[in-house]
Structure formats: C-alpha cells, structure tokens
Amino acid sequence: MLLYVEVDGFIYESHSLKQKRSVLKRLMLRLQNNYNITISELDHHDLWQRTLIGMAVISNDRVQCEKVIDRCLELMDTFGEIEITHIERHWLD
C-alpha cells in the first residue's frame, strides 16, 4: 500500500526564495532522516511564502502508513517556520 499526502503550507518568515529553500531543506531533511519517507516540493516554486509538499510512504500495513504520515504532520506542526493550510491524502492499494 502507498499513502501519498499533499501538504499546502505558508512560510511567514520567508522574504526571499533563498530563505524559503533554506526552511524547506531543513524540514525535508528532518522528515527524511526521522521517518524514511519520500518527500519533494511539488508546486509554488517561484512564490517565496507558499509551498506544496508531497510525501509518500509504502508499507504492507495501512495502519503503519497512517502512523508514519501522522508523525510527519505532527513534526511539521511543531516546526514553527511553516503553517499547514491544507492536507490531502491519497491511497494506492
């Protein structure tokens, strides 16, 4: 099973694309290292305060996928530099 999540976010403290990339790089590295997920910025590349991040988890257990993504979203909530504005979950069986 594959759980794919799109997270729309807003970075308040970003005043340039360079600052945005720095924030996203730190966040994505932390998520990859802690939870072994696939993650990438999908849209809003040239907007310096908005981002759309895609994350994916593969497992043979649906509950395990949910747990990993929930932990990732909790980490994003506590990260402080990004506010989650919208979340979409998609399952592929």
PyMOL Python script that loads the backbone (N, CA, C, O; Angstrom):
from pymol import cmd

cmd.read_pdbstr("""\
ATOM      1  N   MET A   1       0.830  -1.175   0.000  1.00  0.00           N
ATOM      2  CA  MET A   1       0.000   0.000   0.000  1.00  0.00           C
ATOM      3  C   MET A   1       0.878   1.243   0.000  1.00  0.00           C
ATOM      4  O   MET A   1       1.970   1.261   0.569  1.00  0.00           O
ATOM      5  N   LEU A   2       0.381   2.258  -0.640  1.00  0.00           N
ATOM      6  CA  LEU A   2       1.096   3.518  -0.697  1.00  0.00           C
ATOM      7  C   LEU A   2       0.166   4.625  -0.239  1.00  0.00           C
ATOM      8  O   LEU A   2      -0.953   4.751  -0.736  1.00  0.00           O
ATOM      9  N   LEU A   3       0.627   5.422   0.706  1.00  0.00           N
ATOM     10  CA  LEU A   3      -0.106   6.605   1.145  1.00  0.00           C
ATOM     11  C   LEU A   3       0.664   7.820   0.659  1.00  0.00           C
ATOM     12  O   LEU A   3       1.838   8.006   0.982  1.00  0.00           O
ATOM     13  N   TYR A   4      -0.019   8.642  -0.124  1.00  0.00           N
ATOM     14  CA  TYR A   4       0.572   9.854  -0.680  1.00  0.00           C
ATOM     15  C   TYR A   4      -0.182  11.044  -0.102  1.00  0.00           C
ATOM     16  O   TYR A   4      -1.413  11.072  -0.119  1.00  0.00           O
ATOM     17  N   VAL A   5       0.554  12.021   0.407  1.00  0.00           N
ATOM     18  CA  VAL A   5      -0.057  13.184   1.050  1.00  0.00           C
ATOM     19  C   VAL A   5       0.488  14.456   0.413  1.00  0.00           C
ATOM     20  O   VAL A   5       1.694  14.590   0.206  1.00  0.00           O
ATOM     21  N   GLU A   6      -0.413  15.389   0.103  1.00  0.00           N
ATOM     22  CA  GLU A   6      -0.023  16.721  -0.354  1.00  0.00           C
ATOM     23  C   GLU A   6      -0.315  17.704   0.765  1.00  0.00           C
ATOM     24  O   GLU A   6      -1.427  17.753   1.290  1.00  0.00           O
ATOM     25  N   VAL A   7       0.690  18.484   1.125  1.00  0.00           N
ATOM     26  CA  VAL A   7       0.566  19.457   2.207  1.00  0.00           C
ATOM     27  C   VAL A   7       0.815  20.846   1.630  1.00  0.00           C
ATOM     28  O   VAL A   7       1.901  21.139   1.130  1.00  0.00           O
ATOM     29  N   ASP A   8      -0.200  21.689   1.707  1.00  0.00           N
ATOM     30  CA  ASP A   8      -0.068  23.076   1.277  1.00  0.00           C
ATOM     31  C   ASP A   8       0.357  23.878   2.499  1.00  0.00           C
ATOM     32  O   ASP A   8      -0.249  23.757   3.564  1.00  0.00           O
ATOM     33  N   GLY A   9       1.390  24.691   2.352  1.00  0.00           N
ATOM     34  CA  GLY A   9       1.902  25.412   3.506  1.00  0.00           C
ATOM     35  C   GLY A   9       2.251  26.851   3.205  1.00  0.00           C
ATOM     36  O   GLY A   9       2.394  27.253   2.050  1.00  0.00           O
ATOM     37  N   PHE A  10       2.385  27.623   4.283  1.00  0.00           N
ATOM     38  CA  PHE A  10       2.728  29.038   4.214  1.00  0.00           C
ATOM     39  C   PHE A  10       3.909  29.282   5.134  1.00  0.00           C
ATOM     40  O   PHE A  10       3.892  28.872   6.295  1.00  0.00           O
ATOM     41  N   ILE A  11       4.936  29.950   4.621  1.00  0.00           N
ATOM     42  CA  ILE A  11       6.148  30.233   5.392  1.00  0.00           C
ATOM     43  C   ILE A  11       6.170  31.737   5.666  1.00  0.00           C
ATOM     44  O   ILE A  11       6.522  32.525   4.789  1.00  0.00           O
ATOM     45  N   TYR A  12       5.791  32.132   6.888  1.00  0.00           N
ATOM     46  CA  TYR A  12       5.647  33.549   7.222  1.00  0.00           C
ATOM     47  C   TYR A  12       6.970  34.302   7.230  1.00  0.00           C
ATOM     48  O   TYR A  12       7.029  35.440   6.764  1.00  0.00           O
ATOM     49  N   GLU A  13       8.018  33.700   7.743  1.00  0.00           N
ATOM     50  CA  GLU A  13       9.290  34.393   7.921  1.00  0.00           C
ATOM     51  C   GLU A  13      10.133  34.453   6.651  1.00  0.00           C
ATOM     52  O   GLU A  13      11.227  35.017   6.667  1.00  0.00           O
ATOM     53  N   SER A  14       9.654  33.894   5.573  1.00  0.00           N
ATOM     54  CA  SER A  14      10.411  33.888   4.327  1.00  0.00           C
ATOM     55  C   SER A  14      10.219  35.212   3.596  1.00  0.00           C
ATOM     56  O   SER A  14       9.094  35.654   3.367  1.00  0.00           O
ATOM     57  N   HIS A  15      11.341  35.836   3.235  1.00  0.00           N
ATOM     58  CA  HIS A  15      11.293  37.095   2.493  1.00  0.00           C
ATOM     59  C   HIS A  15      11.998  36.985   1.143  1.00  0.00           C
ATOM     60  O   HIS A  15      12.158  37.977   0.431  1.00  0.00           O
ATOM     61  N   SER A  16      12.417  35.768   0.802  1.00  0.00           N
ATOM     62  CA  SER A  16      13.059  35.537  -0.491  1.00  0.00           C
ATOM     63  C   SER A  16      12.976  34.047  -0.813  1.00  0.00           C
ATOM     64  O   SER A  16      12.688  33.227   0.059  1.00  0.00           O
ATOM     65  N   LEU A  17      13.229  33.714  -2.059  1.00  0.00           N
ATOM     66  CA  LEU A  17      13.246  32.303  -2.451  1.00  0.00           C
ATOM     67  C   LEU A  17      14.384  31.562  -1.758  1.00  0.00           C
ATOM     68  O   LEU A  17      14.266  30.374  -1.459  1.00  0.00           O
ATOM     69  N   LYS A  18      15.483  32.263  -1.505  1.00  0.00           N
ATOM     70  CA  LYS A  18      16.622  31.647  -0.818  1.00  0.00           C
ATOM     71  C   LYS A  18      16.238  31.239   0.606  1.00  0.00           C
ATOM     72  O   LYS A  18      16.591  30.145   1.047  1.00  0.00           O
ATOM     73  N   GLN A  19      15.522  32.102   1.328  1.00  0.00           N
ATOM     74  CA  GLN A  19      15.061  31.761   2.679  1.00  0.00           C
ATOM     75  C   GLN A  19      14.067  30.612   2.634  1.00  0.00           C
ATOM     76  O   GLN A  19      14.111  29.718   3.479  1.00  0.00           O
ATOM     77  N   LYS A  20      13.174  30.628   1.656  1.00  0.00           N
ATOM     78  CA  LYS A  20      12.193  29.552   1.519  1.00  0.00           C
ATOM     79  C   LYS A  20      12.895  28.217   1.306  1.00  0.00           C
ATOM     80  O   LYS A  20      12.561  27.230   1.963  1.00  0.00           O
ATOM     81  N   ARG A  21      13.862  28.176   0.396  1.00  0.00           N
ATOM     82  CA  ARG A  21      14.600  26.936   0.135  1.00  0.00           C
ATOM     83  C   ARG A  21      15.325  26.447   1.382  1.00  0.00           C
ATOM     84  O   ARG A  21      15.398  25.243   1.626  1.00  0.00           O
ATOM     85  N   SER A  22      15.858  27.370   2.166  1.00  0.00           N
ATOM     86  CA  SER A  22      16.565  27.003   3.395  1.00  0.00           C
ATOM     87  C   SER A  22      15.617  26.341   4.395  1.00  0.00           C
ATOM     88  O   SER A  22      15.947  25.310   4.981  1.00  0.00           O
ATOM     89  N   VAL A  23      14.448  26.934   4.585  1.00  0.00           N
ATOM     90  CA  VAL A  23      13.446  26.377   5.505  1.00  0.00           C
ATOM     91  C   VAL A  23      13.000  25.003   5.020  1.00  0.00           C
ATOM     92  O   VAL A  23      12.958  24.054   5.802  1.00  0.00           O
ATOM     93  N   LEU A  24      12.668  24.891   3.736  1.00  0.00           N
ATOM     94  CA  LEU A  24      12.196  23.619   3.190  1.00  0.00           C
ATOM     95  C   LEU A  24      13.266  22.539   3.251  1.00  0.00           C
ATOM     96  O   LEU A  24      12.968  21.378   3.532  1.00  0.00           O
ATOM     97  N   LYS A  25      14.507  22.917   2.989  1.00  0.00           N
ATOM     98  CA  LYS A  25      15.589  21.934   3.030  1.00  0.00           C
ATOM     99  C   LYS A  25      15.737  21.352   4.434  1.00  0.00           C
ATOM    100  O   LYS A  25      15.866  20.139   4.593  1.00  0.00           O
ATOM    101  N   ARG A  26      15.719  22.225   5.462  1.00  0.00           N
ATOM    102  CA  ARG A  26      15.828  21.740   6.843  1.00  0.00           C
ATOM    103  C   ARG A  26      14.654  20.843   7.215  1.00  0.00           C
ATOM    104  O   ARG A  26      14.841  19.790   7.825  1.00  0.00           O
ATOM    105  N   LEU A  27      13.448  21.259   6.847  1.00  0.00           N
ATOM    106  CA  LEU A  27      12.255  20.477   7.161  1.00  0.00           C
ATOM    107  C   LEU A  27      12.279  19.128   6.451  1.00  0.00           C
ATOM    108  O   LEU A  27      12.032  18.096   7.073  1.00  0.00           O
ATOM    109  N   MET A  28      12.573  19.129   5.168  1.00  0.00           N
ATOM    110  CA  MET A  28      12.540  17.884   4.400  1.00  0.00           C
ATOM    111  C   MET A  28      13.637  16.918   4.838  1.00  0.00           C
ATOM    112  O   MET A  28      13.409  15.709   4.883  1.00  0.00           O
ATOM    113  N   LEU A  29      14.823  17.432   5.161  1.00  0.00           N
ATOM    114  CA  LEU A  29      15.889  16.560   5.662  1.00  0.00           C
ATOM    115  C   LEU A  29      15.505  15.922   6.996  1.00  0.00           C
ATOM    116  O   LEU A  29      15.752  14.737   7.220  1.00  0.00           O
ATOM    117  N   ARG A  30      14.903  16.713   7.874  1.00  0.00           N
ATOM    118  CA  ARG A  30      14.479  16.180   9.169  1.00  0.00           C
ATOM    119  C   ARG A  30      13.426  15.088   8.993  1.00  0.00           C
ATOM    120  O   ARG A  30      13.489  14.050   9.652  1.00  0.00           O
ATOM    121  N   LEU A  31      12.460  15.320   8.108  1.00  0.00           N
ATOM    122  CA  LEU A  31      11.421  14.314   7.866  1.00  0.00           C
ATOM    123  C   LEU A  31      12.001  13.047   7.244  1.00  0.00           C
ATOM    124  O   LEU A  31      11.643  11.939   7.645  1.00  0.00           O
ATOM    125  N   GLN A  32      12.890  13.204   6.272  1.00  0.00           N
ATOM    126  CA  GLN A  32      13.507  12.035   5.634  1.00  0.00           C
ATOM    127  C   GLN A  32      14.345  11.237   6.625  1.00  0.00           C
ATOM    128  O   GLN A  32      14.272  10.008   6.656  1.00  0.00           O
ATOM    129  N   ASN A  33      15.133  11.927   7.426  1.00  0.00           N
ATOM    130  CA  ASN A  33      16.007  11.235   8.379  1.00  0.00           C
ATOM    131  C   ASN A  33      15.231  10.551   9.498  1.00  0.00           C
ATOM    132  O   ASN A  33      15.584   9.446   9.911  1.00  0.00           O
ATOM    133  N   ASN A  34      14.182  11.195   9.989  1.00  0.00           N
ATOM    134  CA  ASN A  34      13.421  10.636  11.115  1.00  0.00           C
ATOM    135  C   ASN A  34      12.444   9.548  10.697  1.00  0.00           C
ATOM    136  O   ASN A  34      12.242   8.590  11.444  1.00  0.00           O
ATOM    137  N   TYR A  35      11.833   9.670   9.524  1.00  0.00           N
ATOM    138  CA  TYR A  35      10.726   8.784   9.168  1.00  0.00           C
ATOM    139  C   TYR A  35      10.929   8.011   7.866  1.00  0.00           C
ATOM    140  O   TYR A  35      10.054   7.239   7.473  1.00  0.00           O
ATOM    141  N   ASN A  36      12.047   8.197   7.197  1.00  0.00           N
ATOM    142  CA  ASN A  36      12.370   7.440   5.988  1.00  0.00           C
ATOM    143  C   ASN A  36      11.247   7.506   4.944  1.00  0.00           C
ATOM    144  O   ASN A  36      10.793   6.481   4.437  1.00  0.00           O
ATOM    145  N   ILE A  37      10.814   8.721   4.639  1.00  0.00           N
ATOM    146  CA  ILE A  37       9.750   8.935   3.660  1.00  0.00           C
ATOM    147  C   ILE A  37      10.338   9.526   2.381  1.00  0.00           C
ATOM    148  O   ILE A  37      11.485   9.972   2.359  1.00  0.00           O
ATOM    149  N   THR A  38       9.550   9.522   1.340  1.00  0.00           N
ATOM    150  CA  THR A  38       9.889  10.227   0.111  1.00  0.00           C
ATOM    151  C   THR A  38       9.183  11.571   0.164  1.00  0.00           C
ATOM    152  O   THR A  38       7.985  11.634   0.438  1.00  0.00           O
ATOM    153  N   ILE A  39       9.920  12.651  -0.098  1.00  0.00           N
ATOM    154  CA  ILE A  39       9.348  13.988   0.038  1.00  0.00           C
ATOM    155  C   ILE A  39       9.924  14.913  -1.022  1.00  0.00           C
ATOM    156  O   ILE A  39      11.095  14.806  -1.387  1.00  0.00           O
ATOM    157  N   SER A  40       9.079  15.833  -1.518  1.00  0.00           N
ATOM    158  CA  SER A  40       9.526  16.780  -2.532  1.00  0.00           C
ATOM    159  C   SER A  40       8.594  17.988  -2.552  1.00  0.00           C
ATOM    160  O   SER A  40       7.416  17.883  -2.211  1.00  0.00           O
ATOM    161  N   GLU A  41       9.136  19.138  -2.955  1.00  0.00           N
ATOM    162  CA  GLU A  41       8.286  20.296  -3.199  1.00  0.00           C
ATOM    163  C   GLU A  41       7.671  20.129  -4.584  1.00  0.00           C
ATOM    164  O   GLU A  41       8.388  19.910  -5.561  1.00  0.00           O
ATOM    165  N   LEU A  42       6.341  20.231  -4.671  1.00  0.00           N
ATOM    166  CA  LEU A  42       5.633  19.945  -5.916  1.00  0.00           C
ATOM    167  C   LEU A  42       5.191  21.174  -6.694  1.00  0.00           C
ATOM    168  O   LEU A  42       5.085  21.127  -7.920  1.00  0.00           O
ATOM    169  N   ASP A  43       4.931  22.280  -5.990  1.00  0.00           N
ATOM    170  CA  ASP A  43       4.383  23.453  -6.671  1.00  0.00           C
ATOM    171  C   ASP A  43       4.761  24.715  -5.909  1.00  0.00           C
ATOM    172  O   ASP A  43       5.314  24.654  -4.811  1.00  0.00           O
ATOM    173  N   HIS A  44       4.455  25.848  -6.503  1.00  0.00           N
ATOM    174  CA  HIS A  44       4.731  27.181  -5.946  1.00  0.00           C
ATOM    175  C   HIS A  44       6.233  27.428  -5.824  1.00  0.00           C
ATOM    176  O   HIS A  44       6.689  28.040  -4.858  1.00  0.00           O
ATOM    177  N   HIS A  45       6.993  26.955  -6.796  1.00  0.00           N
ATOM    178  CA  HIS A  45       8.454  27.091  -6.753  1.00  0.00           C
ATOM    179  C   HIS A  45       8.912  28.546  -6.790  1.00  0.00           C
ATOM    180  O   HIS A  45       9.939  28.884  -6.202  1.00  0.00           O
ATOM    181  N   ASP A  46       8.163  29.408  -7.473  1.00  0.00           N
ATOM    182  CA  ASP A  46       8.599  30.791  -7.575  1.00  0.00           C
ATOM    183  C   ASP A  46       7.816  31.739  -6.671  1.00  0.00           C
ATOM    184  O   ASP A  46       7.898  32.956  -6.838  1.00  0.00           O
ATOM    185  N   LEU A  47       7.065  31.203  -5.725  1.00  0.00           N
ATOM    186  CA  LEU A  47       6.416  32.020  -4.697  1.00  0.00           C
ATOM    187  C   LEU A  47       7.207  31.848  -3.407  1.00  0.00           C
ATOM    188  O   LEU A  47       7.414  30.719  -2.962  1.00  0.00           O
ATOM    189  N   TRP A  48       7.648  32.937  -2.803  1.00  0.00           N
ATOM    190  CA  TRP A  48       8.574  32.825  -1.684  1.00  0.00           C
ATOM    191  C   TRP A  48       7.918  32.569  -0.337  1.00  0.00           C
ATOM    192  O   TRP A  48       8.637  32.387   0.646  1.00  0.00           O
ATOM    193  N   GLN A  49       6.598  32.544  -0.235  1.00  0.00           N
ATOM    194  CA  GLN A  49       5.966  32.217   1.043  1.00  0.00           C
ATOM    195  C   GLN A  49       5.033  31.015   0.976  1.00  0.00           C
ATOM    196  O   GLN A  49       4.577  30.544   2.018  1.00  0.00           O
ATOM    197  N   ARG A  50       4.739  30.512  -0.199  1.00  0.00           N
ATOM    198  CA  ARG A  50       3.851  29.344  -0.332  1.00  0.00           C
ATOM    199  C   ARG A  50       4.625  28.141  -0.804  1.00  0.00           C
ATOM    200  O   ARG A  50       5.637  28.258  -1.495  1.00  0.00           O
ATOM    201  N   THR A  51       4.122  26.956  -0.410  1.00  0.00           N
ATOM    202  CA  THR A  51       4.738  25.719  -0.873  1.00  0.00           C
ATOM    203  C   THR A  51       3.695  24.612  -0.926  1.00  0.00           C
ATOM    204  O   THR A  51       2.702  24.641  -0.200  1.00  0.00           O
ATOM    205  N   LEU A  52       3.928  23.659  -1.774  1.00  0.00           N
ATOM    206  CA  LEU A  52       3.136  22.438  -1.823  1.00  0.00           C
ATOM    207  C   LEU A  52       4.122  21.285  -1.747  1.00  0.00           C
ATOM    208  O   LEU A  52       4.935  21.085  -2.650  1.00  0.00           O
ATOM    209  N   ILE A  53       4.041  20.529  -0.659  1.00  0.00           N
ATOM    210  CA  ILE A  53       4.968  19.432  -0.403  1.00  0.00           C
ATOM    211  C   ILE A  53       4.229  18.115  -0.586  1.00  0.00           C
ATOM    212  O   ILE A  53       3.105  17.954  -0.111  1.00  0.00           O
ATOM    213  N   GLY A  54       4.860  17.182  -1.273  1.00  0.00           N
ATOM    214  CA  GLY A  54       4.316  15.836  -1.426  1.00  0.00           C
ATOM    215  C   GLY A  54       5.147  14.854  -0.626  1.00  0.00           C
ATOM    216  O   GLY A  54       6.377  14.884  -0.681  1.00  0.00           O
ATOM    217  N   MET A  55       4.475  13.977   0.123  1.00  0.00           N
ATOM    218  CA  MET A  55       5.150  12.942   0.916  1.00  0.00           C
ATOM    219  C   MET A  55       4.515  11.603   0.591  1.00  0.00           C
ATOM    220  O   MET A  55       3.306  11.523   0.370  1.00  0.00           O
ATOM    221  N   ALA A  56       5.323  10.547   0.562  1.00  0.00           N
ATOM    222  CA  ALA A  56       4.803   9.210   0.282  1.00  0.00           C
ATOM    223  C   ALA A  56       5.444   8.188   1.208  1.00  0.00           C
ATOM    224  O   ALA A  56       6.627   8.271   1.537  1.00  0.00           O
ATOM    225  N   VAL A  57       4.619   7.207   1.623  1.00  0.00           N
ATOM    226  CA  VAL A  57       5.069   6.103   2.471  1.00  0.00           C
ATOM    227  C   VAL A  57       4.534   4.812   1.865  1.00  0.00           C
ATOM    228  O   VAL A  57       3.374   4.738   1.460  1.00  0.00           O
ATOM    229  N   ILE A  58       5.386   3.802   1.808  1.00  0.00           N
ATOM    230  CA  ILE A  58       4.978   2.486   1.312  1.00  0.00           C
ATOM    231  C   ILE A  58       5.135   1.472   2.433  1.00  0.00           C
ATOM    232  O   ILE A  58       6.167   1.428   3.104  1.00  0.00           O
ATOM    233  N   SER A  59       4.101   0.653   2.632  1.00  0.00           N
ATOM    234  CA  SER A  59       4.140  -0.400   3.648  1.00  0.00           C
ATOM    235  C   SER A  59       3.094  -1.447   3.287  1.00  0.00           C
ATOM    236  O   SER A  59       2.177  -1.180   2.510  1.00  0.00           O
ATOM    237  N   ASN A  60       3.240  -2.638   3.858  1.00  0.00           N
ATOM    238  CA  ASN A  60       2.212  -3.654   3.643  1.00  0.00           C
ATOM    239  C   ASN A  60       1.075  -3.505   4.648  1.00  0.00           C
ATOM    240  O   ASN A  60       0.098  -4.253   4.597  1.00  0.00           O
ATOM    241  N   ASP A  61       1.198  -2.544   5.558  1.00  0.00           N
ATOM    242  CA  ASP A  61       0.200  -2.321   6.604  1.00  0.00           C
ATOM    243  C   ASP A  61      -0.344  -0.895   6.504  1.00  0.00           C
ATOM    244  O   ASP A  61       0.404   0.075   6.628  1.00  0.00           O
ATOM    245  N   ARG A  62      -1.644  -0.781   6.279  1.00  0.00           N
ATOM    246  CA  ARG A  62      -2.296   0.525   6.141  1.00  0.00           C
ATOM    247  C   ARG A  62      -2.141   1.373   7.402  1.00  0.00           C
ATOM    248  O   ARG A  62      -1.921   2.582   7.319  1.00  0.00           O
ATOM    249  N   VAL A  63      -2.255   0.744   8.560  1.00  0.00           N
ATOM    250  CA  VAL A  63      -2.146   1.463   9.834  1.00  0.00           C
ATOM    251  C   VAL A  63      -0.743   2.045  10.004  1.00  0.00           C
ATOM    252  O   VAL A  63      -0.587   3.164  10.492  1.00  0.00           O
ATOM    253  N   GLN A  64       0.267   1.290   9.604  1.00  0.00           N
ATOM    254  CA  GLN A  64       1.650   1.773   9.708  1.00  0.00           C
ATOM    255  C   GLN A  64       1.861   3.013   8.838  1.00  0.00           C
ATOM    256  O   GLN A  64       2.514   3.966   9.264  1.00  0.00           O
ATOM    257  N   CYS A  65       1.315   3.002   7.628  1.00  0.00           N
ATOM    258  CA  CYS A  65       1.415   4.175   6.752  1.00  0.00           C
ATOM    259  C   CYS A  65       0.788   5.397   7.415  1.00  0.00           C
ATOM    260  O   CYS A  65       1.370   6.482   7.412  1.00  0.00           O
ATOM    261  N   GLU A  66      -0.398   5.216   7.979  1.00  0.00           N
ATOM    262  CA  GLU A  66      -1.091   6.317   8.661  1.00  0.00           C
ATOM    263  C   GLU A  66      -0.262   6.855   9.822  1.00  0.00           C
ATOM    264  O   GLU A  66      -0.150   8.068   9.998  1.00  0.00           O
ATOM    265  N   LYS A  67       0.319   5.953  10.617  1.00  0.00           N
ATOM    266  CA  LYS A  67       1.123   6.378  11.767  1.00  0.00           C
ATOM    267  C   LYS A  67       2.316   7.217  11.334  1.00  0.00           C
ATOM    268  O   LYS A  67       2.602   8.255  11.932  1.00  0.00           O
ATOM    269  N   VAL A  68       3.011   6.768  10.298  1.00  0.00           N
ATOM    270  CA  VAL A  68       4.195   7.495   9.828  1.00  0.00           C
ATOM    271  C   VAL A  68       3.807   8.886   9.328  1.00  0.00           C
ATOM    272  O   VAL A  68       4.451   9.873   9.684  1.00  0.00           O
ATOM    273  N   ILE A  69       2.771   8.968   8.515  1.00  0.00           N
ATOM    274  CA  ILE A  69       2.346  10.268   7.986  1.00  0.00           C
ATOM    275  C   ILE A  69       1.840  11.166   9.108  1.00  0.00           C
ATOM    276  O   ILE A  69       2.120  12.365   9.103  1.00  0.00           O
ATOM    277  N   ASP A  70       1.104  10.616  10.067  1.00  0.00           N
ATOM    278  CA  ASP A  70       0.636  11.423  11.195  1.00  0.00           C
ATOM    279  C   ASP A  70       1.804  11.997  11.982  1.00  0.00           C
ATOM    280  O   ASP A  70       1.757  13.150  12.411  1.00  0.00           O
ATOM    281  N   ARG A  71       2.856  11.199  12.176  1.00  0.00           N
ATOM    282  CA  ARG A  71       4.053  11.696  12.876  1.00  0.00           C
ATOM    283  C   ARG A  71       4.734  12.800  12.068  1.00  0.00           C
ATOM    284  O   ARG A  71       5.206  13.788  12.630  1.00  0.00           O
ATOM    285  N   CYS A  72       4.780  12.628  10.762  1.00  0.00           N
ATOM    286  CA  CYS A  72       5.367  13.661   9.900  1.00  0.00           C
ATOM    287  C   CYS A  72       4.587  14.971  10.005  1.00  0.00           C
ATOM    288  O   CYS A  72       5.179  16.046  10.099  1.00  0.00           O
ATOM    289  N   LEU A  73       3.270  14.876   9.988  1.00  0.00           N
ATOM    290  CA  LEU A  73       2.440  16.075  10.092  1.00  0.00           C
ATOM    291  C   LEU A  73       2.590  16.730  11.462  1.00  0.00           C
ATOM    292  O   LEU A  73       2.570  17.957  11.564  1.00  0.00           O
ATOM    293  N   GLU A  74       2.739  15.923  12.522  1.00  0.00           N
ATOM    294  CA  GLU A  74       2.986  16.476  13.857  1.00  0.00           C
ATOM    295  C   GLU A  74       4.307  17.232  13.883  1.00  0.00           C
ATOM    296  O   GLU A  74       4.387  18.324  14.445  1.00  0.00           O
ATOM    297  N   LEU A  75       5.344  16.654  13.278  1.00  0.00           N
ATOM    298  CA  LEU A  75       6.638  17.338  13.225  1.00  0.00           C
ATOM    299  C   LEU A  75       6.515  18.652  12.458  1.00  0.00           C
ATOM    300  O   LEU A  75       7.089  19.663  12.864  1.00  0.00           O
ATOM    301  N   MET A  76       5.775  18.642  11.361  1.00  0.00           N
ATOM    302  CA  MET A  76       5.585  19.879  10.594  1.00  0.00           C
ATOM    303  C   MET A  76       4.851  20.926  11.418  1.00  0.00           C
ATOM    304  O   MET A  76       5.170  22.112  11.336  1.00  0.00           O
ATOM    305  N   ASP A  77       3.868  20.499  12.214  1.00  0.00           N
ATOM    306  CA  ASP A  77       3.139  21.432  13.076  1.00  0.00           C
ATOM    307  C   ASP A  77       4.047  22.065  14.121  1.00  0.00           C
ATOM    308  O   ASP A  77       3.901  23.245  14.442  1.00  0.00           O
ATOM    309  N   THR A  78       4.980  21.287  14.651  1.00  0.00           N
ATOM    310  CA  THR A  78       5.864  21.803  15.695  1.00  0.00           C
ATOM    311  C   THR A  78       7.099  22.492  15.120  1.00  0.00           C
ATOM    312  O   THR A  78       7.873  23.082  15.874  1.00  0.00           O
ATOM    313  N   PHE A  79       7.300  22.433  13.820  1.00  0.00           N
ATOM    314  CA  PHE A  79       8.481  23.019  13.187  1.00  0.00           C
ATOM    315  C   PHE A  79       8.529  24.529  13.379  1.00  0.00           C
ATOM    316  O   PHE A  79       9.611  25.097  13.525  1.00  0.00           O
ATOM    317  N   GLY A  80       7.385  25.180  13.381  1.00  0.00           N
ATOM    318  CA  GLY A  80       7.319  26.594  13.708  1.00  0.00           C
ATOM    319  C   GLY A  80       7.512  27.555  12.550  1.00  0.00           C
ATOM    320  O   GLY A  80       6.993  28.671  12.590  1.00  0.00           O
ATOM    321  N   GLU A  81       8.234  27.160  11.531  1.00  0.00           N
ATOM    322  CA  GLU A  81       8.508  28.080  10.430  1.00  0.00           C
ATOM    323  C   GLU A  81       7.531  27.924   9.273  1.00  0.00           C
ATOM    324  O   GLU A  81       7.543  28.716   8.331  1.00  0.00           O
ATOM    325  N   ILE A  82       6.688  26.899   9.347  1.00  0.00           N
ATOM    326  CA  ILE A  82       5.725  26.663   8.277  1.00  0.00           C
ATOM    327  C   ILE A  82       4.360  26.382   8.896  1.00  0.00           C
ATOM    328  O   ILE A  82       4.246  25.656   9.884  1.00  0.00           O
ATOM    329  N   GLU A  83       3.329  26.969   8.297  1.00  0.00           N
ATOM    330  CA  GLU A  83       1.958  26.708   8.743  1.00  0.00           C
ATOM    331  C   GLU A  83       1.265  25.869   7.680  1.00  0.00           C
ATOM    332  O   GLU A  83       1.249  26.227   6.502  1.00  0.00           O
ATOM    333  N   ILE A  84       0.698  24.757   8.108  1.00  0.00           N
ATOM    334  CA  ILE A  84      -0.040  23.888   7.193  1.00  0.00           C
ATOM    335  C   ILE A  84      -1.409  24.511   6.947  1.00  0.00           C
ATOM    336  O   ILE A  84      -2.150  24.786   7.891  1.00  0.00           O
ATOM    337  N   THR A  85      -1.742  24.733   5.673  1.00  0.00           N
ATOM    338  CA  THR A  85      -3.032  25.332   5.345  1.00  0.00           C
ATOM    339  C   THR A  85      -4.020  24.329   4.759  1.00  0.00           C
ATOM    340  O   THR A  85      -5.230  24.548   4.813  1.00  0.00           O
ATOM    341  N   HIS A  86      -3.508  23.219   4.195  1.00  0.00           N
ATOM    342  CA  HIS A  86      -4.408  22.223   3.597  1.00  0.00           C
ATOM    343  C   HIS A  86      -3.667  20.894   3.463  1.00  0.00           C
ATOM    344  O   HIS A  86      -2.478  20.864   3.145  1.00  0.00           O
ATOM    345  N   ILE A  87      -4.382  19.797   3.709  1.00  0.00           N
ATOM    346  CA  ILE A  87      -3.801  18.459   3.593  1.00  0.00           C
ATOM    347  C   ILE A  87      -4.740  17.588   2.763  1.00  0.00           C
ATOM    348  O   ILE A  87      -5.948  17.570   2.996  1.00  0.00           O
ATOM    349  N   GLU A  88      -4.180  16.869   1.797  1.00  0.00           N
ATOM    350  CA  GLU A  88      -4.939  15.883   1.020  1.00  0.00           C
ATOM    351  C   GLU A  88      -4.231  14.545   1.109  1.00  0.00           C
ATOM    352  O   GLU A  88      -3.018  14.466   0.914  1.00  0.00           O
ATOM    353  N   ARG A  89      -4.989  13.481   1.404  1.00  0.00           N
ATOM    354  CA  ARG A  89      -4.432  12.126   1.472  1.00  0.00           C
ATOM    355  C   ARG A  89      -4.985  11.299   0.321  1.00  0.00           C
ATOM    356  O   ARG A  89      -6.169  11.373  -0.009  1.00  0.00           O
ATOM    357  N   HIS A  90      -4.097  10.504  -0.285  1.00  0.00           N
ATOM    358  CA  HIS A  90      -4.476   9.641  -1.400  1.00  0.00           C
ATOM    359  C   HIS A  90      -3.897   8.253  -1.158  1.00  0.00           C
ATOM    360  O   HIS A  90      -2.714   8.115  -0.844  1.00  0.00           O
ATOM    361  N   TRP A  91      -4.732   7.222  -1.303  1.00  0.00           N
ATOM    362  CA  TRP A  91      -4.291   5.826  -1.130  1.00  0.00           C
ATOM    363  C   TRP A  91      -4.174   5.142  -2.477  1.00  0.00           C
ATOM    364  O   TRP A  91      -5.018   5.319  -3.355  1.00  0.00           O
ATOM    365  N   LEU A  92      -3.117   4.358  -2.630  1.00  0.00           N
ATOM    366  CA  LEU A  92      -2.979   3.445  -3.761  1.00  0.00           C
ATOM    367  C   LEU A  92      -2.798   2.054  -3.182  1.00  0.00           C
ATOM    368  O   LEU A  92      -1.842   1.799  -2.449  1.00  0.00           O
ATOM    369  N   ASP A  93      -3.710   1.158  -3.509  1.00  0.00           N
ATOM    370  CA  ASP A  93      -3.634  -0.213  -2.973  1.00  0.00           C
ATOM    371  C   ASP A  93      -2.958  -1.144  -3.947  1.00  0.00           C
ATOM    372  O   ASP A  93      -2.807  -2.332  -3.663  1.00  0.00           O
TER     373      ASP A  93
END
""", "prot")
cmd.dss("prot")
cmd.show_as("cartoon", "prot")
cmd.util.cbc("prot")
cmd.orient("prot")
